[in-house]
């Protein structure tokens, strides 16, 4: 009888794409990893329903009610939850919005921003309720909402650190990232 592979689900919340791109930067190590695990859902698979898994990876901070629901759902369906990247670990870039009123933030993003085209001037979530999920009072790191088992800081964590974390998990250990592997760009 074949031994079942650990199942991994990954979600990407409010943040840049750097953490997820670092995962893809594992190159050939990613191919070797996929021989040992089953990736059940990820931002690249676009699977909306998270199944029961061995390891859940959450990238990004929590900024709205939808993301809070996703974090709680993932935590309830995984044995080990990994907070991946500075935004998930301590709030990172998402926390910058905590210093602005939501109206000012949305106005900058949707009507006043240099690259924004919004001739109507309607602010999603304020002027047009339901278009944007309800914002939390402040953006928060994942562990303020759910129990986190493993922290992988870095902006983004590099491919060697990610490989180390997976090697430890696959060996049955709960990894603690050594300080010399933490990266801040």
N, CA, C and O of each residue as an XYZ file, in Angstrom:
740
protein
N       0.843     -1.178      0.000
C       0.000      0.000      0.000
C       0.888      1.242      0.000
O       1.820      1.348      0.798
N       0.595      2.174     -0.896
C       1.380      3.398     -0.992
C       1.087      4.324      0.196
O      -0.059      4.494      0.612
N       2.157      4.909      0.718
C       2.014      5.862      1.821
C       1.424      7.161      1.278
O       1.840      7.644      0.225
N       0.453      7.724      2.000
C      -0.160      8.958      1.511
C       0.780     10.137      1.737
O       1.531     10.181      2.711
N       0.718     11.064      0.837
C       1.557     12.256      0.901
C       0.888     13.296      1.798
O      -0.339     13.371      1.856
N       1.697     14.100      2.500
C       1.105     15.218      3.246
C       0.414     16.164      2.274
O       0.930     16.455      1.195
N      -0.753     16.635      2.671
C      -1.508     17.569      1.837
C      -1.232     18.994      2.309
O      -1.190     19.277      3.506
N      -1.043     19.884      1.328
C      -0.720     21.278      1.617
C      -1.722     22.180      0.902
O      -2.030     21.997     -0.276
N      -2.220     23.160      1.658
C      -3.067     24.204      1.071
C      -2.401     25.540      1.348
O      -1.891     25.777      2.443
N      -2.410     26.400      0.357
C      -1.801     27.720      0.486
C      -2.830     28.771      0.099
O      -3.527     28.634     -0.906
N      -2.919     29.838      0.922
C      -3.787     30.960      0.572
C      -2.965     32.238      0.578
O      -1.995     32.368      1.326
N      -3.362     33.165     -0.254
C      -2.666     34.426     -0.423
C      -3.669     35.536     -0.137
O      -4.673     35.679     -0.835
N      -3.384     36.311      0.890
C      -4.302     37.364      1.303
C      -3.774     38.726      0.907
O      -3.048     38.853     -0.079
N      -4.132     39.740      1.667
C      -3.757     41.124      1.403
C      -2.238     41.288      1.491
O      -1.678     41.253      2.587
N      -1.588     41.461      0.385
C      -0.136     41.650      0.360
C       0.336     41.701     -1.084
O      -0.452     41.572     -2.021
N       1.625     41.890     -1.240
C       2.196     41.826     -2.579
C       2.365     40.354     -2.963
O       2.015     39.466     -2.185
N       2.885     40.102     -4.125
C       3.042     38.736     -4.609
C       4.415     38.152     -4.309
O       4.706     37.033     -4.732
N       5.269     38.880     -3.590
C       6.639     38.449     -3.372
C       6.778     37.104     -2.701
O       7.617     36.301     -3.109
N       5.977     36.830     -1.678
C       6.100     35.554     -0.964
C       5.756     34.383     -1.867
O       6.444     33.361     -1.870
N       4.695     34.541     -2.627
C       4.311     33.450     -3.513
C       5.343     33.249     -4.614
O       5.609     32.119     -5.024
N       5.920     34.335     -5.088
C       6.943     34.216     -6.124
C       8.192     33.530     -5.574
O       8.863     32.802     -6.306
N       8.517     33.748     -4.294
C       9.660     33.059     -3.688
C       9.431     31.558     -3.652
O      10.370     30.780     -3.815
N       8.188     31.149     -3.439
C       7.842     29.727     -3.475
C       8.148     29.164     -4.862
O       8.725     28.083     -4.984
N       7.764     29.890     -5.893
C       8.042     29.437     -7.262
C       9.526     29.481     -7.577
O       9.991     28.746     -8.448
N      10.290     30.341     -6.877
C      11.742     30.435     -7.078
C      12.504     29.199     -6.610
O      13.712     29.095     -6.821
N      11.806     28.272     -5.980
C      12.492     27.055     -5.536
C      12.947     26.214     -6.730
O      13.704     25.257     -6.566
N      12.492     26.566     -7.910
C      12.896     25.920     -9.159
C      12.823     24.398     -9.080
O      11.758     23.840     -8.817
N      13.949     23.726     -9.306
C      13.929     22.261     -9.337
C      13.583     21.659     -7.979
O      13.077     20.539     -7.917
N      13.844     22.373     -6.905
C      13.452     21.880     -5.580
C      11.928     21.814     -5.464
O      11.396     20.987     -4.723
N      11.231     22.681     -6.192
C       9.779     22.658     -6.208
C       9.279     21.369     -6.854
O       8.315     20.767     -6.381
N       9.927     20.951     -7.924
C       9.571     19.692     -8.593
C       9.782     18.521     -7.631
O       8.933     17.635     -7.535
N      10.906     18.515     -6.922
C      11.179     17.452     -5.949
C      10.167     17.481     -4.801
O       9.726     16.434     -4.326
N       9.808     18.682     -4.364
C       8.826     18.808     -3.281
C       7.492     18.214     -3.708
O       6.855     17.506     -2.927
N       7.062     18.489     -4.925
C       5.764     18.002     -5.378
C       5.726     16.489     -5.557
O       4.648     15.910     -5.692
N       6.876     15.850     -5.558
C       6.906     14.379     -5.547
C       6.573     13.855     -4.152
O       6.146     12.711     -3.997
N       6.774     14.711     -3.125
C       6.611     14.287     -1.729
C       5.318     14.771     -1.094
O       4.903     14.234     -0.067
N       4.664     15.782     -1.685
C       3.451     16.351     -1.105
C       2.366     16.451     -2.172
O       2.621     16.343     -3.371
N       1.156     16.659     -1.688
C       0.042     16.927     -2.594
C      -0.414     18.357     -2.331
O      -0.866     18.672     -1.230
N      -0.299     19.221     -3.330
C      -0.757     20.598     -3.217
C      -2.238     20.603     -3.575
O      -2.609     20.440     -4.738
N      -3.085     20.795     -2.554
C      -4.530     20.702     -2.780
C      -5.140     22.011     -3.245
O      -6.114     22.016     -3.998
N      -4.569     23.117     -2.799
C      -5.067     24.422     -3.231
C      -3.965     25.446     -3.035
O      -3.152     25.349     -2.116
N      -3.960     26.433     -3.927
C      -2.954     27.493     -3.860
C      -3.433     28.643     -4.726
O      -4.393     28.491     -5.482
N      -2.775     29.797     -4.625
C      -3.157     30.903     -5.500
C      -3.033     30.562     -6.985
O      -3.754     31.128     -7.806
N      -2.134     29.650     -7.341
C      -2.004     29.319     -8.764
C      -3.005     28.269     -9.213
O      -3.237     28.127    -10.414
N      -3.611     27.523     -8.280
C      -4.611     26.531     -8.666
C      -6.014     27.108     -8.668
O      -6.910     26.550     -9.302
N      -6.224     28.241     -7.953
C      -7.496     28.944     -7.893
C      -8.641     28.050     -7.413
O      -9.774     28.196     -7.872
N      -8.355     27.131     -6.497
C      -9.396     26.308     -5.891
C      -9.998     27.114     -4.749
O      -9.275     27.575     -3.866
N     -11.296     27.285     -4.761
C     -11.956     28.162     -3.792
C     -12.227     27.464     -2.459
O     -12.228     28.119     -1.417
N     -12.454     26.172     -2.472
C     -12.781     25.434     -1.248
C     -11.521     24.770     -0.701
O     -10.857     24.017     -1.412
N     -11.195     25.045      0.548
C     -10.010     24.468      1.170
C     -10.387     23.116      1.796
O     -11.268     23.059      2.654
N      -9.730     22.034      1.372
C     -10.013     20.727      1.963
C      -9.225     20.520      3.260
O      -8.396     21.357      3.615
N      -9.469     19.436      3.955
C      -8.670     19.072      5.133
C      -7.242     18.800      4.654
O      -7.035     18.066      3.688
N      -6.253     19.400      5.341
C      -4.863     19.262      4.924
C      -3.945     19.057      6.122
O      -4.332     19.288      7.267
N      -2.736     18.624      5.837
C      -1.706     18.481      6.852
C      -1.110     19.833      7.204
O      -0.973     20.174      8.379
N      -0.753     20.607      6.174
C      -0.098     21.908      6.360
C      -0.868     22.985      5.614
O      -1.194     22.841      4.436
N      -1.151     24.068      6.330
C      -1.744     25.247      5.713
C      -0.704     26.348      5.694
O      -0.018     26.581      6.689
N      -0.587     27.023      4.566
C       0.343     28.146      4.434
C      -0.497     29.378      4.157
O      -1.321     29.393      3.243
N      -0.279     30.410      4.957
C      -1.027     31.642      4.759
C      -0.048     32.779      4.516
O       0.860     33.021      5.311
N      -0.251     33.470      3.405
C       0.606     34.583      3.002
C      -0.230     35.849      3.043
O      -1.344     35.875      2.521
N       0.292     36.893      3.655
C      -0.411     38.163      3.690
C      -1.041     38.421      5.041
O      -1.228     37.508      5.845
N      -1.359     39.666      5.273
C      -2.005     40.060      6.511
C      -3.511     40.029      6.351
O      -4.035     39.792      5.263
N      -4.196     40.273      7.455
C      -5.650     40.273      7.450
C      -6.133     41.719      7.456
O      -5.830     42.482      8.374
N      -6.881     42.084      6.430
C      -7.331     43.451      6.310
C      -8.830     43.609      6.196
O      -9.355     44.707      6.380
N      -9.531     42.517      5.892
C     -10.982     42.638      5.755
C     -11.676     41.370      6.258
O     -11.025     40.374      6.574
N     -12.985     41.428      6.325
C     -13.783     40.324      6.871
C     -13.619     39.038      6.056
O     -13.597     37.946      6.625
N     -13.504     39.157      4.745
C     -13.336     37.978      3.895
C     -12.021     37.257      4.217
O     -11.990     36.030      4.314
N     -10.948     38.018      4.379
C      -9.650     37.418      4.705
C      -9.662     36.785      6.093
O      -9.051     35.737      6.302
N     -10.341     37.404      7.027
C     -10.478     36.833      8.365
C     -11.188     35.484      8.279
O     -10.778     34.525      8.933
N     -12.244     35.404      7.482
C     -12.960     34.138      7.291
C     -12.050     33.078      6.660
O     -12.063     31.919      7.074
N     -11.271     33.475      5.668
C     -10.357     32.529      5.004
C      -9.328     31.997      6.002
O      -9.057     30.797      6.028
N      -8.752     32.883      6.828
C      -7.752     32.458      7.820
C      -8.358     31.468      8.815
O      -7.736     30.457      9.141
N      -9.540     31.749      9.287
C     -10.206     30.850     10.247
C     -10.550     29.512      9.596
O     -10.417     28.459     10.220
N     -10.988     29.559      8.347
C     -11.318     28.336      7.623
C     -10.075     27.465      7.431
O     -10.109     26.259      7.675
N      -8.972     28.093      6.990
C      -7.728     27.338      6.798
C      -7.256     26.738      8.119
O      -6.879     25.567      8.170
N      -7.275     27.534      9.186
C      -6.823     27.035     10.499
C      -7.654     25.838     10.940
O      -7.110     24.894     11.513
N      -8.946     25.857     10.687
C      -9.816     24.757     11.109
C      -9.595     23.488     10.294
O     -10.006     22.404     10.708
N      -8.951     23.619      9.144
C      -8.788     22.474      8.249
C      -7.353     21.971      8.144
O      -7.080     21.074      7.347
N      -6.419     22.533      8.938
C      -5.031     22.068      8.841
C      -4.503     21.675     10.219
O      -4.961     22.168     11.250
N      -3.532     20.779     10.203
C      -2.885     20.353     11.449
C      -1.787     21.329     11.856
O      -1.556     21.545     13.046
N      -1.116     21.915     10.883
C       0.006     22.819     11.125
C      -0.194     24.053     10.255
O      -0.329     23.935      9.037
N      -0.214     25.247     10.871
C      -0.398     26.472     10.098
C       0.906     27.262     10.067
O       1.498     27.553     11.106
N       1.340     27.602      8.855
C       2.567     28.358      8.623
C       2.196     29.776      8.179
O       1.531     29.957      7.159
N       2.632     30.780      8.951
C       2.493     32.183      8.551
C       3.748     32.541      7.784
O       4.852     32.479      8.325
N       3.585     32.915      6.533
C       4.681     33.021      5.585
C       4.833     34.454      5.102
O       3.923     34.995      4.474
N       5.966     35.071      5.386
C       6.249     36.427      4.947
C       5.894     37.450      6.018
O       5.068     37.189      6.893
N       6.519     38.599      5.940
C       6.356     39.625      6.968
C       4.921     40.085      7.170
O       4.525     40.374      8.299
N       4.135     40.158      6.108
C       2.752     40.620      6.260
C       1.961     39.658      7.137
O       1.183     40.096      7.984
N       2.146     38.360      6.947
C       1.448     37.367      7.768
C       2.031     37.301      9.168
O       1.295     37.094     10.133
N       3.345     37.475      9.297
C       4.018     37.317     10.589
C       3.793     38.510     11.509
O       3.484     38.329     12.686
N       3.946     39.749     10.982
C       3.761     40.887     11.884
C       2.969     42.052     11.287
O       2.949     43.139     11.865
N       2.336     41.848     10.177
C       1.504     42.890      9.582
C       2.119     43.569      8.383
O       1.406     44.028      7.491
N       3.456     43.639      8.353
C       4.200     44.160      7.212
C       3.572     45.369      6.537
O       3.090     46.292      7.192
N       3.591     45.340      5.230
C       3.125     46.481      4.440
C       1.635     46.736      4.627
O       1.180     47.872      4.490
N       0.868     45.688      4.939
C      -0.572     45.867      5.132
C      -0.869     46.820      6.274
O      -1.834     47.583      6.220
N      -0.032     46.777      7.318
C      -0.234     47.623      8.481
C      -0.079     49.102      8.191
O      -0.470     49.937      9.007
N       0.488     49.443      7.034
C       0.639     50.868      6.688
C      -0.720     51.558      6.613
O      -0.822     52.756      6.874
N      -1.750     50.819      6.263
C      -3.079     51.428      6.178
C      -3.639     51.793      7.541
O      -4.595     52.563      7.630
N      -3.056     51.251      8.605
C      -3.543     51.539      9.948
C      -3.336     52.996     10.340
O      -3.895     53.459     11.334
N      -2.540     53.714      9.568
C      -2.262     55.109      9.873
C      -3.106     56.066      9.046
O      -2.908     57.280      9.087
N      -4.052     55.507      8.292
C      -4.926     56.334      7.455
C      -6.380     55.995      7.759
O      -6.678     54.889      8.211
N      -7.270     56.921      7.519
C      -8.696     56.635      7.593
C      -9.034     55.781      6.372
O      -8.497     56.029      5.292
N      -9.909     54.780      6.514
C     -10.270     53.942      5.353
C     -10.750     54.753      4.157
O     -10.452     54.400      3.016
N     -11.484     55.828      4.397
C     -11.979     56.659      3.298
C     -10.815     57.281      2.522
O     -10.830     57.317      1.292
N      -9.802     57.772      3.253
C      -8.638     58.375      2.591
C      -7.861     57.328      1.803
O      -7.402     57.600      0.693
N      -7.711     56.139      2.368
C      -7.006     55.054      1.708
C      -7.710     54.660      0.407
O      -7.074     54.539     -0.640
N      -9.023     54.462      0.484
C      -9.774     54.070     -0.704
C      -9.791     55.184     -1.746
O      -9.718     54.918     -2.946
N      -9.886     56.423     -1.289
C      -9.864     57.549     -2.230
C      -8.523     57.575     -2.982
O      -8.494     57.773     -4.196
N      -7.422     57.376     -2.257
C      -6.105     57.353     -2.901
C      -6.007     56.182     -3.891
O      -5.489     56.340     -4.996
N      -6.497     55.034     -3.491
C      -6.382     53.848     -4.345
C      -7.305     53.905     -5.559
O      -6.920     53.469     -6.644
N      -8.522     54.437     -5.392
C      -9.510     54.333     -6.461
C      -9.801     55.616     -7.224
O     -10.315     55.547     -8.340
N      -9.498     56.770     -6.675
C      -9.830     57.993     -7.414
C      -8.664     58.949     -7.605
O      -8.585     59.618     -8.635
N      -7.749     59.029     -6.631
C      -6.685     60.015     -6.715
C      -5.339     59.435     -7.157
O      -4.435     60.191     -7.513
N      -5.193     58.110     -7.141
C      -3.923     57.475     -7.471
C      -3.497     57.776     -8.893
O      -4.331     57.900     -9.790
N      -2.209     57.892     -9.092
C      -1.659     58.242    -10.399
C      -2.057     57.231    -11.466
O      -2.344     57.618    -12.599
N      -2.080     55.956    -11.135
C      -2.361     54.939    -12.145
C      -3.818     54.488    -12.145
O      -4.176     53.569    -12.881
N      -4.650     55.111    -11.342
C      -6.043     54.695    -11.231
C      -6.912     55.424    -12.246
O      -6.815     56.637    -12.428
N      -7.764     54.644    -12.898
C      -8.750     55.227    -13.799
C     -10.110     54.920    -13.190
O     -10.560     53.775    -13.204
N     -10.757     55.943    -12.657
C     -12.063     55.783    -12.035
C     -12.844     57.072    -12.281
O     -12.987     57.893    -11.376
N     -13.348     57.251    -13.496
C     -14.012     58.508    -13.819
C     -15.254     58.774    -12.983
O     -15.660     59.927    -12.833
N     -15.865     57.728    -12.438
C     -17.091     57.932    -11.662
C     -16.809     58.560    -10.301
O     -17.674     59.225     -9.732
N     -15.595     58.349     -9.776
C     -15.280     58.863     -8.448
C     -15.925     58.071     -7.325
O     -15.820     58.458     -6.161
N     -16.596     56.961     -7.650
C     -17.251     56.128     -6.638
C     -16.186     55.348     -5.888
O     -15.322     54.717     -6.499
N     -16.249     55.392     -4.561
C     -15.293     54.658     -3.736
C     -15.866     53.297     -3.370
O     -16.813     53.230     -2.585
N     -15.319     52.197     -3.918
C     -15.823     50.878     -3.564
C     -15.776     50.670     -2.058
O     -14.819     51.059     -1.390
N     -16.821     50.055     -1.543
C     -16.868     49.734     -0.124
C     -17.384     50.859      0.737
O     -17.816     50.617      1.864
N     -17.354     52.095      0.239
C     -17.887     53.223      1.006
C     -19.094     53.777      0.254
O     -20.206     53.785      0.781
N     -18.875     54.241     -0.981
C     -19.970     54.785     -1.771
C     -20.798     53.686     -2.430
O     -21.962     53.901     -2.770
N     -20.206     52.520     -2.609
C     -20.900     51.409     -3.258
C     -20.736     50.154     -2.395
O     -19.954     49.265     -2.731
N     -21.482     50.083     -1.270
C     -21.336     48.943     -0.352
C     -21.484     47.601     -1.077
O     -22.287     47.457     -1.999
N     -20.693     46.633     -0.634
C     -20.739     45.294     -1.211
C     -19.707     45.047     -2.282
O     -19.434     43.894     -2.617
N     -19.124     46.099     -2.832
C     -18.111     45.904     -3.863
C     -16.785     45.452     -3.280
O     -16.048     44.705     -3.923
N     -16.479     45.888     -2.090
C     -15.240     45.531     -1.406
C     -15.631     44.939     -0.060
O     -16.495     45.500      0.615
N     -15.016     43.804      0.367
C     -15.357     43.242      1.679
C     -15.148     44.269      2.788
O     -14.265     45.122      2.698
N     -15.959     44.181      3.819
C     -15.863     45.118      4.939
C     -14.464     45.084      5.537
O     -13.952     44.020      5.884
N     -13.849     46.262      5.654
C     -12.514     46.362      6.232
C     -12.565     46.079      7.731
O     -13.519     46.455      8.411
N     -11.531     45.415      8.236
C     -11.348     45.292      9.673
C     -10.929     46.673     10.189
O     -10.444     47.492      9.409
N     -11.104     46.945     11.478
C     -10.702     48.252     12.002
C      -9.237     48.585     11.720
O      -8.876     49.751     11.560
N      -8.392     47.540     11.662
C      -6.994     47.726     11.289
C      -6.497     46.439     10.637
O      -7.048     45.364     10.873
N      -5.459     46.553      9.818
C      -4.826     45.368      9.245
C      -4.010     44.704     10.347
O      -3.339     45.379     11.128
N      -4.076     43.364     10.403
C      -3.412     42.644     11.488
C      -2.640     41.442     10.962
O      -2.955     40.920      9.892
N      -1.623     40.998     11.712
C      -0.951     39.753     11.348
C      -1.872     38.575     11.645
O      -2.827     38.700     12.412
N      -1.584     37.460     11.049
C      -2.436     36.282     11.146
C      -2.633     35.811     12.584
O      -3.741     35.429     12.961
N      -1.559     35.833     13.402
C      -1.690     35.250     14.744
C      -2.558     36.070     15.689
O      -2.812     35.637     16.813
N      -3.017     37.241     15.265
C      -3.980     37.977     16.083
C      -5.386     37.434     15.884
O      -6.306     37.809     16.611
N      -5.560     36.548     14.899
C      -6.880     35.985     14.618
C      -6.944     34.475     14.823
O      -7.974     33.946     15.241
N      -5.844     33.779     14.531
C      -5.827     32.313     14.635
C      -4.472     31.847     15.171
O      -3.493     32.593     15.134
N      -4.422     30.626     15.664
C      -3.168     30.047     16.175
C      -2.234     29.731     15.007
O      -2.619     29.060     14.049
N      -1.005     30.227     15.107
C       0.030     29.963     14.106
C       1.058     29.023     14.736
O       1.467     29.225     15.880
N       1.476     27.995     13.991
C       2.448     27.022     14.500
C       3.873     27.333     14.065
O       4.820     27.075     14.807
N       4.031     27.888     12.865
C       5.365     28.144     12.314
C       5.367     29.539     11.693
O       4.464     29.901     10.937
N       6.401     30.313     12.027
C       6.570     31.650     11.459
C       7.747     31.631     10.493
O       8.834     31.164     10.833
N       7.524     32.145      9.281
C       8.583     32.253      8.284
C       8.654     33.721      7.867
O       8.040     34.121      6.877
N       9.414     34.531      8.633
C       9.510     35.946      8.290
C      10.380     36.161      7.068
O      11.083     35.261      6.610
N      10.316     37.363      6.559
C      11.098     37.746      5.389
C      10.202     38.486      4.429
O       8.992     38.264      4.390
N      10.791     39.350      3.669
C      10.009     40.147      2.728
C      10.714     40.141      1.376
O      11.414     41.090      1.022
N      10.522     39.077      0.641
C       9.896     37.807      0.993
C      10.928     36.843      1.564
O      12.131     37.076      1.443
N      10.458     35.748      2.192
C      11.433     34.727      2.575
C      12.047     34.154      1.292
O      11.359     34.010      0.281
N      13.320     33.834      1.338
C      13.936     33.349      0.101
C      13.689     31.853     -0.098
O      13.209     31.156      0.795
N      14.028     31.394     -1.282
C      13.763     30.002     -1.655
C      14.482     29.018     -0.739
O      13.934     27.958     -0.435
N      15.703     29.342     -0.287
C      16.429     28.435      0.609
C      15.714     28.292      1.950
O      15.670     27.199      2.514
N      15.158     29.379      2.460
C      14.420     29.331      3.725
C      13.147     28.518      3.555
O      12.808     27.707      4.417
N      12.453     28.724      2.474
C      11.226     27.970      2.206
C      11.542     26.482      2.087
O      10.819     25.651      2.638
N      12.611     26.138      1.378
C      13.011     24.728      1.254
C      13.350     24.143      2.623
O      12.976     23.009      2.922
N      14.054     24.909      3.452
C      14.385     24.462      4.809
C      13.119     24.148      5.602
O      13.034     23.111      6.259
N      12.145     25.038      5.538
C      10.898     24.839      6.277
C      10.204     23.564      5.809
O       9.762     22.763      6.633
N      10.104     23.367      4.502
C       9.469     22.149      3.997
C      10.255     20.898      4.378
O       9.658     19.885      4.740
N      11.583     20.953      4.302
C      12.403     19.797      4.699
C      12.131     19.417      6.153
O      11.984     18.239      6.477
N      12.067     20.422      7.024
C      11.798     20.176      8.449
C      10.410     19.572      8.655
O      10.249     18.604      9.397
N       9.427     20.144      8.001
C       8.057     19.634      8.137
C       7.968     18.200      7.639
O       7.357     17.353      8.290
N       8.572     17.923      6.494
C       8.519     16.565      5.937
C       9.295     15.561      6.789
O       9.030     14.360      6.728
N      10.252     16.046      7.583
C      10.994     15.172      8.500
C      10.235     14.989      9.821
O      10.711     14.306     10.727
N       9.053     15.605      9.920
C       8.247     15.453     11.126
C       8.575     16.447     12.233
O       8.139     16.277     13.372
N       9.343     17.485     11.902
C       9.707     18.495     12.894
C       8.952     19.797     12.628
O       8.639     20.131     11.485
N       8.671     20.517     13.703
C       8.081     21.851     13.568
C       9.255     22.818     13.486
O       9.967     23.013     14.471
N       9.463     23.428     12.318
C      10.656     24.261     12.138
C      10.601     25.589     12.878
O       9.538     26.177     13.078
N      11.778     26.035     13.272
C      11.977     27.393     13.774
C      13.082     27.962     12.895
O      14.213     27.476     12.906
N      12.746     28.982     12.146
C      13.692     29.535     11.175
C      14.848     30.203     11.909
O      14.627     31.123     12.698
N      16.087     29.751     11.660
C      17.253     30.393     12.281
C      17.395     31.839     11.821
O      17.065     32.164     10.681
N      17.877     32.697     12.693
C      17.974     34.123     12.367
C      18.816     34.384     11.117
O      18.540     35.320     10.367
N      19.835     33.562     10.894
C      20.673     33.803      9.706
C      19.931     33.512      8.396
O      20.407     33.886      7.324
N      18.771     32.851      8.473
C      17.985     32.573      7.269
C      16.896     33.614      7.039
O      16.213     33.570      6.016
N      16.724     34.538      7.960
C      15.686     35.561      7.802
C      16.175     36.632      6.853
O      17.333     37.044      6.919
N      15.309     37.083      5.979
C      15.693     38.006      4.925
C      14.748     39.197      4.923
O      13.532     39.032      5.026
N      15.295     40.373      4.807
C      14.500     41.595      4.761
C      15.025     42.472      3.649
O      16.094     43.068      3.777
N      14.284     42.555      2.559
C      14.684     43.375      1.411
C      13.823     44.616      1.347
O      13.996     45.443      0.451
